[in-house]
């Protein structure tokens, strides 16, 4: 089950990365990200943050795939705690999106991050890598 959920999580990370690429390029979807305080395109500093997010999402996907045993890029001494840090980060993300002032962000990002949390939690609970 963990490998399937790891792949599902990576599909969501990829979708979020595309979303962030669009935001960084000026898409008018600011209401769905970064607290939803910008209805149109994001200001420059948040566009940079969106670009950085893409890199983080790639790292999160690698951690998830590694922890599920689908890749072997990181040593177990790194990937196991990193998976748990990712679980904690996603749990915080669920809370932060749920309390966002932006209705659009609450309704789209909260369930998305919740699904990522469940997938990542199951992967993190899996057997220890060899």
C-alpha positions in Angstrom: 0.0 0.0 0.0 2.8 2.4 0.8 4.3 2.4 -2.7 0.9 3.2 -4.2 0.3 6.0 -1.7 3.9 7.3 -2.4 3.1 7.6 -6.1 -0.2 9.2 -5.4 1.6 11.8 -3.1 4.1 12.4 -5.9 1.3 13.1 -8.4 -0.1 15.7 -6.0 3.3 17.2 -5.4 3.7 17.5 -9.2 0.3 19.1 -9.5 1.2 21.6 -6.8 4.6 22.3 -8.5 2.8 23.1 -11.7 0.4 25.4 -9.7 3.4 27.1 -8.2 5.1 27.5 -11.6 2.0 29.2 -12.8 1.9 31.5 -9.8 5.6 32.3 -10.2 4.9 33.2 -13.9 2.1 35.5 -12.9 -1.1 33.5 -13.1 -4.0 35.3 -11.3 -4.5 32.6 -8.7 -3.2 34.4 -5.6 -6.4 33.7 -3.7 -5.5 30.0 -3.6 -2.0 30.5 -2.1 0.1 32.2 0.5 -2.8 33.1 2.7 -5.0 34.1 -0.2 -4.4 37.8 0.4 -3.8 38.6 -3.3 -6.8 38.0 -5.6 -4.8 38.4 -8.8 -1.2 37.7 -9.6 1.2 37.5 -6.7 3.7 40.3 -5.9 7.3 39.7 -6.7 8.5 38.3 -3.4 5.7 35.7 -3.3 6.5 34.7 -6.9 10.0 34.0 -5.8 8.6 32.0 -2.9 6.5 30.0 -5.4 9.6 29.2 -7.4 11.4 28.0 -4.3 8.3 25.9 -3.4 8.8 23.9 -6.6 12.2 22.9 -5.4 10.9 21.9 -2.0 8.1 19.8 -3.6 10.7 17.9 -5.6 12.6 17.2 -2.4 9.4 16.1 -0.6 8.6 13.8 -3.5 12.1 12.2 -3.3 11.8 11.7 0.5 8.4 10.1 0.0 9.6 7.8 -2.8 12.7 6.9 -0.9 10.8 6.1 2.3 8.4 3.9 0.4 11.4 2.0 -1.1 10.8 3.0 -4.7 14.1 4.9 -4.9 17.4 4.7 -3.0 18.8 8.2 -3.2 19.0 9.0 0.5 20.5 6.9 3.4 18.0 5.5 5.8 19.5 7.6 8.6 18.3 10.6 6.6 15.1 9.5 5.0 13.3 8.1 8.0 13.5 11.3 10.1 12.9 13.4 7.0 9.7 11.5 6.3 8.5 12.3 9.9 9.5 16.0 9.5 7.5 16.0 6.3 4.5 14.5 8.1 4.7 17.2 10.8 5.1 19.9 8.1 1.9 18.6 6.3 0.0 18.4 9.6 0.8 22.1 10.2 -0.1 22.8 6.6 -3.6 21.3 7.0 -4.1 23.6 10.1 -2.8 26.7 8.3 -4.9 26.1 5.2 -8.0 25.4 7.3 -7.7 28.7 9.1 -6.8 30.8 6.0 -8.9 33.9 5.5 -9.2 32.9 1.9 -12.3 30.7 1.3 -10.7 29.5 -2.0 -7.6 28.4 -0.2 -9.5 26.7 2.6 -11.7 24.8 0.1 -8.9 23.6 -2.2 -5.7 23.4 -0.3 -7.0 22.0 2.9 -8.2 18.8 1.4 -5.2 18.6 -0.9 -2.8 18.9 1.9 -4.9 16.5 4.0 -4.6 13.8 1.3 -0.9 14.4 1.1 -0.7 14.1 4.9 -2.5 10.7 4.9 -0.4 9.4 2.1 2.9 10.5 3.7 1.9 9.3 7.1 1.2 5.8 5.8 4.5 5.8 4.0 6.3 7.0 7.1 4.8 4.2 9.1 6.0 1.6 6.7 8.8 -0.9 7.4 12.2 0.5 8.0 14.3 0.7 4.8 17.2 -1.8 4.4 
